[in-house]
Each structure stands twice: as structure tokens, then as C-alpha cells.
Amino acid sequence: MQDKQVINILQNQLNFSIKSIEKLKIFTNNLISANKKHNFISKSTEANIWHRHVLDSAQLVKFIDFSKSSLSDLGSGAGLPGLVIAIFNENKDFHVKLYEKSPVKRAFLEEISKKLSIRVDIKGNIYEEIVDADYIVSRAFKKLESVIQVSREIVKKSHKLIVLKGQNAQQDLKKAFKKEKYAYKLEDSITNKDSKIIIVDLKK
């Protein structure tokens, strides 16, 4: 899919503003530049960054109620999906936290969020505080069962867990739900017909 097609989807289907699109352009340029030194994203996906990474992350905005108060991204990496969601967000009372253990990736997140004038909290250790989140998102963090476990441990209130998964989503759900069952929804990804978005309700 061409970059222009992706931008069209971002604007017309996902309601990204022109201002947000401009910020995404700066973000992608900086990410590709940083990727020359560090392996933030696979080199083979650079040419397809808008479809493979930006749109893949951006589609999560469909499942988030921005009138709630907060969202945390576990294993944010270079800001996928958390920073993309923060770029979309226009509610100053909606807080985004990016959890990333790599100091190099955290430094990139600090630099790009300042450059884009985006208010995000960047944290290194998911266990260093009680996380007060309405949503936990995760793209390439851990296996689903581990993400559910971590999410339940660190968030002390009911919340939704939104995880981007590949074609093994159904198998991952079976493994994750062996001991305990949770209410969940399985949504189709708009970037890959075999991929899924898993939305789990974690009640307290």
C-alpha cells in the first residue's frame, strides 16, 4: 500500500487531523534516520513504514474512548503503538505513558516527543509504580499470557488490554485462557488479513 493511500485511510477512516499527519511524517523521518544506527524496526520494513508500522499502530484508535483518562503502552520500542496514539489524541486530560526498558529507545522517545510537542510520560520499569490506566496496549512486547499477567499485576483497577497479534491469535488466546477465562473480542486488522486485534476486559 502506498504512503498516500495510508494517509488517506488515516484521515478519512480513522479521523487523524492534518496536524497529526504532519507530526507522523516527522516521526517516520526521524525513525528511519535513527534506524541507521539502531535496530528500532526491521530494515526490510523501512520502505513500507506507513503501512507496516504507522497504520498498524494507528488502527487502535478505533477501540479507545479518549474521554477516559489514560493509556499505557507496554514495550513501546520506538513508540509503536503508543506514540502514534498520543499523536492522534487531542484531549489534554488523556494521558499516555510509554514503558520501554531500553535506554537507547527511551532517549529516542524523549527526543521525538519534545520535537513534536507531545505530552507523554516515558518510563523504564513497568513495576516501578502502580499504573492507573484505563487502557493497556501492546504490539511486540511478550506472549499474550504474559501480557495479561503483567497487565493484571501492574494495573490496580478494571481496564481494557488491546494487543496486536499475528495469525496465531486464536492459539495465543487458548494458551492464555487455560487457567482463567476473560471476556474478550477479536477484531480484524486493517493492515493484514491474517492478523487480529485482541481486546480483553480485565476486571478487578
N, C-alpha and C positions, 0 to 999 in steps of 0.2 A: 504494500500500500504506500502510495506517495505521500510525502510530508503535507502537501496541500490538502489531500483527502483527509488525513488525520486531523488537521487544523479545522477543517470543515465539520467533522464529527464533534470535535471538542466544543466548537461554538454552537452548532445547531442542535446536537443531541444531548450534550452534557452541560450546556449553558456556561461555558467559560467565557469571560469577558475579553474584549480586545486587549485590555491592560494585562490580564492574566496570560494571554497568548504571548505577548511581548516578553513577559517575565520567563515564560517557558523557553522562549528562543535563547535568552541569555543563559538560562540554566543548562540547556543542552550544549550550547557552545562551550561553556566552561567545563562541563562534564567531559566532553570529548577531549578538550585540551588537557585536563587533569589526568585523563586515562592514558596519556602518552607516558606518564611517569609511573602511575599506579594502576593496578588492575581492578578498577571500580566496577566496570561492566565488561563482558566478554568482547574482545576486539572485533570478533565476527559480527557483532550486533550493532556496531557503531553506525554503519551506513543506514541502518533501519531503526535508529534510536527513537524516532517519534512514534512508530507503531509498536515496536517491541517493548519499549520501556515507558514512554510518556503516556500513551493511550492505555496501556495495560494497567498502569497505576491510576490514571485519571478516571477510569470507569467506576471506581469505587465510590465516587461522589454520589452516584445514584442511590446508594444504600445508607447514606449518612444524613441524619437530621441535624443541620447546622444551628438549630435553635437550642440544641443541647449544649453542654459546657466544655467538653474536652475529648481529645483523641490522643492515643499514644501509639507510636509505630515501633514495633519490636524488631531489632536488627535492621535499622533503616538503611545501612550502607551509604550510598551516595544520595539518599533522600527519596528512595523509591519503596513504597508509595507516599510516605509521609509528607515530604516537601512539596510534592505535586498537589496533594490535597490542601496543604497550607497556602499554596499559590492561588488555588480556587476560592478558598474561604474569604468571605467578606464581612463576617460577623466578628467584631473586635473582642467580644466576650467568649468566643470559641477558641480554646487553647489547644495547641498542637505540641506534643513532646516527641522528640526523636531519640530513641535509645540505640546507641551504637558503641560497641566496645573498642573498635579500632581508633586509636588517636589520630591516625592519618585521615581517616574518613570523617571523624568529628571535626578536624581542622577545616576540611573542605566544606562541611555543612555550616560551620561558623562563618566562613568567608563568603559563601554564596548567599546565605540568608541575610547577611549585612548588605551585600551588594544589591539584593532585591528588596531591601527594607521589609523583610518578612519577620514577624514576631513568632519565633519558635524557641522552645527550651530544648537544649541539646544535652543529653545525659549519657554517661558511660556505663553505669551499672544499673540494671533493672531492679536489683534488690536493695538499692541504697535508700529507698523511701517507699512509703505507701503510695501507690498510684491511684489517683482519684480520676478515673477515666470512664466515660460513657461508651467509648469505642476503643477496642484494641485492633490494630491492623497489622498484617504480616505478609510479606511477599516471598522472602527467601531466607527465613530465619531458622526454623527447625522442623522436624516432623510434626504433623498435626497433633498427635497425642501429647508431645512435649509442649507445643504452643498452648494447648488447652490447660495443661498442668501449670505452666508458668503464669498464664493469664489469671487463673484461679488463685494462685499464691500471692500475686502482687497487687491485684485489684480487690479492694475490700467491699465492693458493692456490686449489685447486678449490672451487667454490661453486655454489649454485643462484641463478639470476636469475628472479624472479617479476614479470611485468609484466601489468597490467590493460590490456586493449585493447578497442576497439570492434569494429564489424562488419567492419573491414578487416584483421583479424588474419592471415588466410591470405595476403593480398597482402603485408603487412608482413614475414611470415616469408620469403616468396620473395625479397624485396629484400634482407633481412638475410643470407640464406644463399647469396647469389650467389657470393661468393668462397670462403667456408668453411662447411662443414656442421657442425651441432651436434646432439647428442641433445636432443630436446625433447618435451614433452607439451602438448596443447591441452585445457584444461578449460572447461566451460560456466560462465558467470557466473550466479549465482542472482538477480541484480538486473535483468538484461536478456537476453532470449533470443538477441539478436544479438551480444552481447558475449562475449569469451573471456578466459581467463587463460592466458598463455603461461609455461611453466616450462622454462627452458633449463639444461642441465648444462654448466657451463664448467669444463673440466678443465685442470689445469696439469701 
